[in-house]
């Protein structure tokens, strides 16, 4: 079996960490900016996000919260369309 050889990166951990560099990635959007972007693209509404947040905080999963809200919104839309789906 051949023995592996290792290249020493630094004398100690502090020196190694000091030599590490990363590129700046620019502005990282906040949660609110991401939510607003989704709303702008038609993927939800502010009230839906608030509703889901409350449900998640109360211990109910996101999928169930979204499903329940979608059912309520669909019923509301259906009720407002006279002659349709009745």
C-alpha positions as a printed Julia matrix, in Angstrom:
86×3 Matrix{Float64}:
   0.0    0.0     0.0
   1.38   3.4    -0.96
   1.61   6.13    1.59
  -0.14   9.39    0.75
   1.81  12.6     0.96
   0.2   15.81    2.14
   1.12  19.38    1.36
   1.28  21.63    4.39
  -1.07  24.6     3.91
   0.01  26.59    6.95
   2.05  26.33   10.07
  -1.01  26.49   12.33
  -4.78  27.01   12.14
  -4.65  30.74   12.88
  -2.24  31.28    9.99
  -4.39  29.14    7.71
  -7.57  31.09    8.52
  -5.7   34.36    8.07
  -4.65  33.32    4.57
  -8.17  32.36    3.45
  -9.86  34.86    1.18
 -13.27  34.9    -0.45
 -14.8   37.02   -3.15
 -17.49  39.5    -2.27
 -20.83  38.39   -3.66
 -22.53  41.76   -3.59
 -25.87  42.56   -2.06
 -27.67  39.62   -0.46
 -31.42  40.21   -0.53
 -33.29  40.23    2.75
 -36.25  37.97    3.41
 -38.59  40.93    2.86
 -36.93  41.73   -0.49
 -37.32  38.11   -1.57
 -40.98  38.07   -0.54
 -41.62  41.3    -2.43
 -39.93  39.84   -5.51
 -42.23  36.81   -5.34
 -45.27  39.05   -4.98
 -44.12  41.17   -7.94
 -43.8   38.03  -10.06
 -47.27  36.81   -9.02
 -46.19  33.96   -6.73
 -48.17  35.09   -3.69
 -49.44  38.0    -1.75
 -48.38  39.81    1.39
 -51.42  38.45    3.23
 -50.57  34.89    2.15
 -47.02  35.25    3.48
 -48.31  36.63    6.79
 -50.86  33.84    7.02
 -48.24  31.16    6.33
 -45.84  32.7     8.83
 -48.5   32.62   11.55
 -49.36  29.01   10.76
 -45.71  27.95   10.74
 -45.08  29.75   14.02
 -48.05  27.93   15.54
 -46.57  24.56   14.56
 -48.62  23.72   11.46
 -46.6   22.86    8.34
 -46.28  25.17    5.35
 -47.91  22.78    2.89
 -51.06  22.51    4.97
 -51.16  26.27    5.54
 -50.8   27.03    1.83
 -53.41  24.4     0.94
 -55.96  25.76    3.44
 -55.41  29.35    2.28
 -55.72  28.31   -1.38
 -59.02  26.53   -0.66
 -60.4   29.66    1.04
 -59.23  31.95   -1.78
 -60.68  29.62   -4.45
 -64.04  29.51   -2.64
 -64.04  33.29   -2.35
 -63.26  33.76   -6.06
 -65.86  31.17   -7.09
 -68.53  32.86   -4.95
 -67.83  36.21   -6.59
 -68.41  34.9   -10.15
 -72.16  34.84  -10.78
 -73.28  31.88  -12.85
 -69.86  30.2   -12.85
 -69.28  26.99  -10.93
 -72.71  27.1    -9.3
